[in-house]
Structures are given as C-alpha cells and as structure tokens.
Amino acid sequence: MSEPAAAAPTEKHGWLAGCRRGWWLALILLAAAAFRLTGLDWDDFHHYHPDERYIAWVATSIEWPSSWADALQPQRSTFNPFYWPAQDSSNGVVAPQDEARRFAYGHVPLYLGVAATRLVEWVGPRLRPWLPADWPLTRDILNGAGRIEFDHLTLVGRLLTALLDVGTVALVFLLGQRLFSPAVGLLAAAFLAVNVMHIQLAHFWTVDPYVTFFAVAALYSMAAALERPRFLWLAAIFIGLAVGSKFAGIFLLFPLALFCWLDRDHSRSQRIGRFLLATLAAAAAFAITNPFAVLDFTCQVISPELRWGTLRLPAINWGNCFVENLSRQSRMVSGQWDVGFVRQYAGTTPFLYYLEMQFKWGMGPLLALAALAGFFWLLWRSRAGWQAQPGLWLVLAWVVPFFLSTGGLYVKFMRYMQPVVPFFMLAAAALLHWARPWTRRAAVALILVVTAGYALAFINLYAQPHPWTAASAWIYAHVSPGATVLVEQWDEPLPTALTIGGANYAADLYQVEELTWLTGADTFDTEAKLAANLERLAAADYLVIASNRVYGVVPRLPQRYPWASQYYDLLFSGALGYEVVYVGDRVPHLAGIALRPDTFAWPGLTPPAAVQAYLKQDPGLSLGRADESFTVYDQPLTFILANTRRLPAAVMQALFTPPPTSELP
C-alpha cells in the first residue's frame, strides 16, 4: 500500500513540470510569432528585395497544368521554374513567354508559396464575410483589398516564411530537450525567438529560412532515430527537402553518414546499406519536390577538359538546367564570376567577417558571445566520444563542415549562415545551463533582456515608411515632370511607382538615367567611363543615392576604380555642384534611442553636411559597419542631391587626379 502513495507526488510533480514547460513554450512561440508577423508589408508592396521579387515573379507563372501530357515536359509545363510558359500572363506583371529563364533558388519554397497562395485564394471568399473588413488578415492575407497576384503571392509567401521560422523555434526546443534537458530546450528556443537575423529573414520570401527549418528537422529526426530507428527515414525526407530548398543542405549528408557508420548495432555492410537507402530516400524527396532539376536538360553546361599528363577527359555538355544554375552561383559566391553587387566583400576576412556581423547585428553582442563560447564548450564536451554524446556529434557533423565551407567563401551574405544559427543558440543555452545557478540566472536574464530589447527596437522600424517609398513621394511632390533624375547602377532605381491621393505616379514622368560607377561583370574603371558619367551629371537635375551599395564599395577599391574612387569625396563635399535636398532612413529604435550602422567610415568618406545634420538630430548608437544585405532591403539610408551649380563636365573632370599609369587596370 505504501508504494502507490509514494509514487503519486512524483507523478503529480512531473505533470506540473510538464504543464509549466508547455506554458513557457507557448509564451516563447507567441513572442516569436509576434516578432516575425509584425510588418509583413514592410516595403508597402513595392518588392524591394531582389531575390524575393524574382521568386514572386516566377511564381506568377506557376499554374496547374491544363494537360497532364505537358505537366512534365520542360518547355511546355507550367510547373517548370527554368522556363517561361507560352502565353503566360498576370495582371500588373510583364513576363517573357516561351523562353528559358534562370532560377537559382530552391524549388521547395517556390512551390510551397504558390500552393499556400492558391489555398488562401480558395478559402478567402468563404471566410471574408465572417471577419471585419479592416483586419490585416481579411484585407491582406485573405486579399479583401483585391491585390494583384504578384503582391498577394509575395505577402502569403512572407507569411509562410514567418510561420516556418516559428516552427524552427519549436524544433530547437525539441532538439534541446532531447540532447540536454527541457530547460536547455526552452532557453535555446527563447534565444532563437529574439534572434534579430532570424526575425528579419522571416519577413522575406526567400530560401534560407526553409533550408534552416528542414536542417533542424533533419537533425532532430536523426537524434530521435538513436532510440527509434524508423525516424531515420523521416530525417532522409527532411534532408531531401533541405537540398530542395537550397543546395547547401547537401552538407546534411555528413551527419547522416556519421549516424549510419557509427551505429554499432548493425554490421558494416548493413550500415553502408542503410546510408545508401537513406540517401536514396533523400534523393527521392528532392526529385519529387524539384522535378525539373532532374527533368530539364535544355540548358548548355559544358565542363572543362581535364588533363593528367597524357590522360585527357573531354569536355562534356551536361545540359541540365539545375546544374547550370548551381555552377553559375558557385562561380559567384567563390568570386570567380565578378559581379558588382558582391564586390562589397573585397578585403573581408573569411570566417571573422561572419562573426563580426553576428556580433554587431545578427545576434547582438551578448547573445553572440554566449553562442560562440557555447560552441567551443560543445566541442570540448564532444571529446567524450560518440557513444557518450551521439546527438552532439550529429549536430557538430552538420555545423562544422557547413561553417568551414560557407565561412571561407568570397561572398558572405549574413543569411548564408542562418542554417547553423539555431545550433549556436542551442550551444549558448547548454553552456549557460551548465553554469552555477546564480551565474546562470544573471547571465540568462541579461542576455534575454538586452536581446529582446534589440529585437523590439528592430521591429519598430517597420512602423515607419520605407525610405525608398518616402524618397519617391518627395520626388513626385518636389521635382517637376520632365526633369532628369540620375540613379546608380546595381541600386534601386527611384522613384518607384506610387498612388498618392488617388492619383498614380510613375518614374516615366522623368528622364531617368543611370550612373555606372560600379560597372558590369568582369569590367574595370576607365577614363571614358568617367567622362560619360560626368556628362550625365552635368546635364541632370537630381541625383538619387538610394543606399550605400555603390559608395560603400567603390572608394575602398582604388586600384580597381582609380577614377571613380575619387568621385564620392568630391560629390559629398559639394565640389561637383550638387547639394543634398532630402535625407531619409528608418532604423531600429527603442525609447528614443536609434541604432544606426555607419555606412561612411569603412569606405573612408565624410558624409555631406546635410546628412551629418540629419544623423545627429536624435540620440543614437552605432556599432560601425554593417553587412550591406542586412540594411539595404528594409532600412537603407537614402538621400537626394540637386544640381544647384550646373558645372560643366570639363570643370568636374579637372577636379579628378589622374592616377599613375602603372596603377591603371
């Protein structure tokens, strides 16, 4: 009789603990959703993110096939991301027809976004009569406002990305609970919920949040398979979906191989067989969700001729469009294909640049320090070996190869590291949970309060108009139709089309011309380019500096740009006869304090006097330079200059110092 009485308090205690964990997890997920769902219309539906813009553009052509005979035919299918369908059309969108197109993104996010939009289109008319018309859910998500397909696809795609990232937070809890303890899982989920890089990327319909979600799901499934082997096949499916979201997911084969190889419950041949079968399952999941990656062989992809002494392997035309897109992206991220929008990474230090950006902007200083310290602590703990820490070894088998491969690339967009960030949150939580109780409580409270404050400051920027929209409105209000407006190559061409007071305005009201300081792919600076740009400057009325995409790069590369590298010093000082007449931005802010990146110090520039005055008008903090991809889409500093002195091109050119002949490219 005494044994049941003794067991009852334990069962009650376990139930209460589980209930408390459930409430804490619900609170964390609610906070994660609030941060990610706030400001989904952050660009006022002007499609300012170029990757998202292209995905949505392609998505307008993804339709249910009219004939199943054509469904899997590359040049006739309305499912194929690599080909514009014949007779394709969508209201408000100009699209090519019946021709090849490039699509360098994973197909899973594309298809899921289109499927979610079609579901909402079906559900919307049935739900809208039951909901208030002015709710964002009714007006925007369910499209009560009657937005065009291009806009609605983008918004639903963003919603799906946000919800998927909330799912990543939940998965991190499950993984932390399985590998360490429920407390570690909850803390890791809380860290990820307030992680600013995750919050920002959840606002974009792009591929990185998808590969991140599937990577965490795959690692959790592998960890579960240590006790329940059938989870291995679920892990394989998630690996296929991760690769189908972004090819970087291929690194998940490392933990899969480790899992199969070190499983001592099976013979060597059985282990090899399990790995091959799991890889085949992953490949099947990839092929089903990316069918034209294995069906479309209408592209030209010629491998180089290979030689070893007298042995020669001839060049081969693989013909696969998926391979063609991968090879082009590989050349870009490695720096072999020189395009203007990645020259910002010239002179950046592999690995350390990523850590700097996470420390300053992605995670914030306190969370980044805890994450890095936690990662090294996990490496130290892994010395106990596979048998003692199998789940930890699986995590490291994903994080270490991914970080070593990605961190060494020439191109270092912050989002490239997102697939391993959840595991750094897990490392930070595990380290802090291991610390002494008073140290743990103080450190956790400090990190969460500071990082949550940063996250709140970040989403506050979405309450302000986008700087490019505000600058466009200023142009329409103050610049006479027919005026010549200069924009910069590789940056957003302003003004963007707006509806103001019921009237429609568009850039065709003006003569919009382009300055080519950054130049095109694989091209260099020339005196002829300088002369042509100065002629445009002499004849123009206004000049738009939409962001630091160009002035943040050109002055840092004087050997590449011996002429253009002098331009911004002269322009910002007023020597070229232009005066700033408009400045606008939006930045993270909380309690009246703004957090601004310094876009001028790295290129060694002094901002124009009017810009300096604008930046000093409210108190603020700055952590220095920021990765361009972190600021340019949703928080650029934008200013407009007027040609007040009307200097001739020859007078301007006389202000430039000819570089030594030996320094000319």
N, C-alpha and C positions, 0 to 999 in steps of 0.2 A: 504493500500500500504506500510505502514511503517513496518509491521511485517515481511514480507519476506525479506526486506532489512536488518533487524536486525538479522535474522536467518542465513543469508549467511556467515558472518565471523565465526560464531560458527561452522558451518558445515565444512568450509574450515580449521579452526584450528583443528578440530577433525580428518579430513582426513590427515593433515600434521603430527599430533602427531602419528597417526596410521602408517603412512609411515615411520617415524623415528624409531618407535618401531620395525617395520619389518626389517629395515636395521640393527639395533642393534642386533636383534635376529639372523639374518643371519650371522653377524660377529661372534657372540658368538658360534653358531653351527659350523661355519667354523673352528674356533680355536679349539673347542672340537674335531672335526674330525681330524684335523692335529695332535694333541697330541696323539690321540688314534690309528691312522692309521700308524704313524711312527714306524718302527721297528717291523712289524708283524712277520718277520723272525728272531726274537731276539735270538733264540737258534740255528740258522743255520740248522734247520730241524732235530735236534738231540733229540727232545722230552724230554727235561729236566724237565718238570713239571709233576710229577707222576699222579696227578688226570687227567689232560688233556691227558696224554699218554694213560691212561686206557680207557677214553671215546672214543678216536680215535681208539683204538684197538677194542673195542666193535663195533664201527661204521663201521669197515670194513666188519662186518658180517651182517649188516642191509641191506637187499636187498628186492626188490619187489618179492612177493611170486610167485612161479611157479604154485601154485594151491590154489585157494581161499578156498578149503576144508581144507587146512593146515594153512591158514593165522592166525587163532585164536587158534590153537592148541599149547599149551605151549612148547611141546618138538619137534614140527615139524615146527614151524613158524620161518621165517627169520626176523620177527619183534620183537622177544622176547629178551629184554636185559638180562633176567635171565637164558638164555640157549644158549650154543654154538650150532649152527646148524650143522647137519650132512653134511659132505663133504664141509665144509666151507674152503675157501682159499682166500688169497690175496697176491699179489706179494710183497716180502720183509717182510712179517709178518708170524710168526709161531703162529698158534692158535689151541687150543684144538678143538675137534669135538665131537658132540653128547654127551655133558655132561653139568651139571649145572655150572653156574658162578654167582658170586656176582656182583651186580651193585647197589651201594649205592647212586647213584645220581638221580636227577630228569630226567624223560624221555623226557620232552619237549625240553631241549637244544640238546639232542642227536638226536631226530627226525628232529628238525629244521636244525641242522648242516648237517645231511645226505641229507635232501631234498634240501638245498641250494647247496650242492656239486653236486648233480645229475643235478640240473638246470644249473649250471655252465658248467658241462661236456657236456650238450646238446647245450648250447649257444656258448661255447668256439670255436669249429671248425668253426662256422659261422662268428664269429667276428674277430678271429685272422688274417685272410688275410687282413683286413682293418686297422690294427693297427701296429705301429712299433714293431718289434720283441723284442727289448731290453727294452721295457716298463715293469715295475714290474707288471702292470695289465695284459699284454699279457703273460709275461714269467711265472709268479707265479699264479695269481688268475685264469686266463684262461688256465693255465697249458701248455703254449707253450714249457716249458722246459721238459715236459713229466715225471713229478714226479710220483712216485708210489702213490697208493690210500691212504696209511697211511699218507704220507706227505701232499697230496692235501686236504684230509679231514681236517687235522689239520689247514692248512692255511685258508681255507674257513670258518671253524668254528671260527677262531680268527677274521676274517673279519666280520662275522655276530655278534659276541660279541661286537666288536668295534662300529658297526653301531647301535646296540641296545642300547649301552650306550650313544651314541649321541642322540638317541630317548629319553632316560631318561632325558637328559639335556632339551630337548624341553618340555617334560611333566612337569618338575619342573617350567618352565616359565608359562605354562598354569595354573598350580595349584596356583602358587604365584599370578598370575593375578586375578584369581577367588577369592581367600581368602583375598587378601590385595589390590594390585594395580598392574598395568603393570610395574611400576618401581621396585617394590619388586620382581616380577617375573623375570625381566631381570637380576637383581642383583643376585638372587639365582641361575639362570642358569649360570651366569658368574662364580660364586664361584664353582659350580659343574664342569664346563668346565675345570678349572685348578686344581681340586682336584687330588692330586697325587695318592692316593689309587685307585680312580676310573680309572685313566689313566693306572696304572699298571694292574689292573684286567681286563681291556678291551683288554689286549694283550693275555689273556688266554681263551681257550675254556673250561670254567668251568661254574658252575651253578649259582653262586652268582649274577653276573650281570643280569641274566634272572629274578630271583625272585625279584630283585630290580626294574627292569623295570615294571614288572607286578604289584608290590605293589604300585608304584607311579601311574600307570594307574588306578588301582582299587580305590585308594583314590581320584583321580581326578574325576572319574566317580561318586563316592558317593557324592562328593561335588556338581557336576553338577545335580545330582538327587534331591538335595534340591529344585531346581527350575523346573527341568524336570524329573518327577518320572521314565520315561522309562529308564533313564541312570542306574537305579539300576540293571537292568538285565545285562547290559554291565559290571558293577562292579562285578557282580557274576561270569561272564565268566572269567574276569581277576583274580579273586580270585582262581578259579579252575586252571588256567594256572600257577599262582604263586606257589600253592601247588604242581602242577605237575613239577615245576622246582626244588623246594626244599621244604621239608615238613614244614620248618619254616614258610612258607607262611600261615599256618593254623591260625596264630595269626591275620590274616585279618578278621577272623570271629568276633573279638571284635568290630571293628568299624562298621561292618555290623549289628551286633546285636544292637549296640547303635543307629545307624541310624533308624532301624525299631522300636525300643522300644520308642524312644523319638519323633517320628513323631506323633504329636498331631492331625493331620488331619484325622487320622483313629482310629477306636475303638481298644480296647485291643486285641480282637480276630483277627481283621484284621491285626494288627501289628505282632502278632505271626504267622499268616498265611503267611504274606509277608516274614518274616525271613525264615520260613521253605521252602517256594518256592524258595527264592533266594539261600539258602543253597543247595537245590536240584539242581538248575541250576549250581552252582559251582561244585557240585559233578559230574554232567554230563560232564562238561567241563574237569574235572580231568580224568574221566574214558575214555573219547574219546581220550585224548592225552596220557594217560598212561594205555592202555588197559590191559596189563599183570599185572598191580598192582591189578586188580580185577579178573583176569582170571587164574593166575598161582598159584596153590595150591599144588605144588610138593615139597615144602620145609618143613622141620620139625621145627616148632616153638612151643615149649611147655611152657605154662605159669606156674608159680609155684603154688603149692597148697596153698589156702588161708584159714585161720582159724580165727574164732571169738568165743572164748570159746569152746563150744561143737559143734558149727556150722562149717562145712567144705565144701569148694568148691573144687572139684577135679581139678587136673592139666588138661589142655586142649591143645591138639595139633591143633593150628590154621592152620598150613600148608601153609600159604600164604607167598610167597617169598618177597613181598614188606614189609610185617610186619617183616619178618626175618631180612631184611637189615636195617630197621628202628631200631629194637631192638638192633642190633649189634652196629650201630652208636650211639645210645643213651647210651649204656654202655661205649663206647669210650669217648664221649665228657663229660660225667659225672665223668670220672676217675675210673669207676668200672672195665673196661677192660683195663688192664695196658699194653700198647704197647710202644716200645722205642721211636717212633717219636713224642709222646706227653708228654714225661717226662720233656721237656723244661719248662712246666708250673708249675712244682713243686715249691711251695713257692711264686707264684704270687698272687696278691691281687685281688679278684673279683671286677669288675667294674672299679677300679682305674687303673688296668693294661691296659685295653682298652683305657681309657682316656689318659694315658701316651703315648701309641703308636700312637694315633691320633695326640696328641700334637707334638710329635717329628717327626713322619714320614708320617702318613697318610694324614693329612691336612697341617701340619706345624704349628708353634706356634701361629701366628697371627690369621689365619683362625679358628683354634681350639678354641682359647679364645673367638672369636666372636660367634662361633657356640654354645659353652656351655652357654655363657651369654644370647644369644638369646633364647635358650631352656628354661632357667629359667624365662626369660621375658614372653615367651608364657604361661608357667604355671601360672604366675601371672595374665596375661590377661584372662585366662580361668575362673577366679573366677566370671566373669560376667554371666556365666551360658550358657546352651545350646542354649536358644532362641537368645541370643545376639551373640554368637560365635559358631554356629553349625559346620562349616567347621573346625575350630580349634580343637574342641572336637573330631572330627573324626580322625584328624592327631594324637592327643595325645593318642587316644584309640588304635592306632597301635604302636606308638613309645614307650610308657611307658611299656606296657606288654612285648613287644619284648626285650627292653633293660633290664628289670628286669630279664627276663628268660634267655637270652643269656649271659648277663654280669656275672651271677653267676656260669656259667659252669666252670668245671676244665680246659677244653681245650678252648683256647682263641685266635684262629687264627684271625688275623686282619680282614680278609674277612667276618667273621661271622657277623660283624656289618654293612656291606655295605647296607643292605636293609633299614636302618634308616638314613644313612648319607645324602641322598638328603633332608630329612626333617630338619636336622640340618643346612644345607645350607639355607633353607628357613627361619629358625629361625634367623640365623645371618643377612640375608637380611632384614627381618622385623624389627629387633631391630635397625639396622643402619638407616633404612629409617625413623624411629620414632625419631631419634636424631635430634638435631639442625642442620640447613643446613651446617654451616661451619665445625661442628664436623663430620657430615656425609661425606662430600666431602673429608676431610683429611683422615678419617679412611678408607673409601672405596678405595681411591687411594693407601694408604699404603698397605692395605691387598692384593689388586689385583696385585700391582707391585711385592711385595715380593713373593706371592704365585705363580704368573705366572713365576717369575724367577726360583722358585724351580721346577715348572713343566718343564720348558725348560731345566734346569740342569738335571732333571731326564731322559727325553727322549734322552739327549745327550749320555747317557751310551750305548744306543742301536747302536750307530755308531762304537763301539769298539767290537772286537771279544769276544765271551762268554769265561769266564775264563776256563771253563771245556774243551772247544774246543782248546783253546790256550795251556793248560796244556797237552792235549792229543797229540797235534802236537809236543810239546817239547819232550815228551816221545818217540815218534816214531823217532825223529831226534837224540836223545842222549842216549837212552837205547838199549842195544844190544838185539836182539831176543833171547828168551830162559831165560832171566833174570826173577827173582821172584819179582813181584810187589804186595805190600800189599795195600789193601783198607779197609775201615771201614764199618762194618755192619750198615745198615739204611742210608748210604750216597751213593752218585752217584759213581758207580764203574768205575773208569777211568783206561786205556784210552778208549774213545769212538771211534767207527769206523769212519775213515776219508778217504777222497780221496785227495791225495796230489800229485800235478804234474801228474795227470792222473793215478796214482797207488793207489790201495786200501790197506788200513791198518786196522787191527782189533786187539782186545785185545788178540785173541788166539795166537798172536806172543809171548806172555809172559805167565809165570806161575802166574796167578792172584789168590791170596788167601785173606781171609777175617779175620780181627781182630774183636773180639766180645765183646768189652768193654761195650757197651750199653745193650747187651744181648737181648733175646727174650721176648715175652709177659709173664708177671707174673713170671719172674725169677730174681734172685739176684746174687750178687757177690760171688765168691768162690776162694779159693786159687788154685784149679785145673784149673779154667778159666785163672787165672793169669799165671800159668805155661805154659799152652798151647799157650797163646798169645806170651809169651816171647820166646818160641821155634820158633814160626813163625818169630818174629823179628830178632832172631839170624841168621836164615837161609836166610832171604830175602836180596834183593839188594836195593830196593827202597820202600818208604812208601809215599802214597798219602793222604794228608789231603784236601779233596775236599771242605769242608766248616766247619762251627762251629757246625754242627748237633750233634757231639759227644763231642768235647772238651768244648762246651758251656753248657753241661748238667752234665756230669759225675763228674767233680770236685766240683760241687755245692751240691752233694748228698753223702757226705762221709759215712753216716750211711747205705745207700743202696749199695755204692761202696767203702768199706773200703780199698780195694786193688787198684782198677782201678782209684780211685780219686787221687792217688799219681802219676799216670803214666805220665800225661801231663807235670807236673812240671819237672820231670826227663827227659822226651823227649825233651822239649823245651830248657832246659839248656844244652843239649848235653851230659848229663851223661850216656845215653843209647847208645852212639856211633853213633848217626845219625846227619847228618849235612844238613841244608837247601841248596838246589841247584837250586831251581826255586820258584819264587813267582809271582802271577798274580791276578788281580782283575779288575773290572770296577765299577765305582761309579758315582752318579750324580755329574756333574761338570759344571761350568759356569765361563767364564772369568779367567780361570786358577786356580780356587779355587774348590777343591774337597770336597764333603760332605760324610764323612765315618762314619759308625757305629763302635762302639768299641766292638769287639767280645771277648775281653780278660778280661776286667775289671770285668764283672759280675761273671764269674767263678773264679776270683782271680788269673789269670795267667799272667806271663810275657812272651810276645811273643819271639820266637827265635830272635837272634841278626840280622840275615839277613832279617827277616820280619819287625823288627823295622826300619831298614835302608830303606827298600822299602817304608814303610808308611810315612817316613819323607822326601822322595825325592821331593815331591811337596807340596805347601801350602794347608792346608785343615782345615775344621771344623768338629767337631763331637758333636752329641747330646747324646752320650752314647749308651746304649744298644738298640738294635732293635729286634723286633719280628723276629724269625727265618724265618717265612713264608714270610716276607717282603724282605729278602735278598737272601735266599738260591736258588731260582729258576733262577733269572736273574742277580744277582750281588754278587755271593759268593767270598770270599777271599780264594784262593787256593794256597797251596804250596806243594812242593815235597821234601822229605828228602832222602839222600843216606846213606847207611850203610857203613860209612868210617872206623870205628874202629873194626868192626866184633867182638863184645863182645859175649862171650858165655851166654846162658840163665841163668846159675847159677850165673854168675857175676852180671848180671842185677837184678836178684831176690834178691841178697844180698843188693841192694840199697833201697828196699822197707821196710818200718817199719811195722812189724806185728801189726795189731790192737788188742786192748784188747779183750779177749774172750767175754766179756759182750757186745761188740759193733758189733759182728758178727751177720749177719741176720740168 
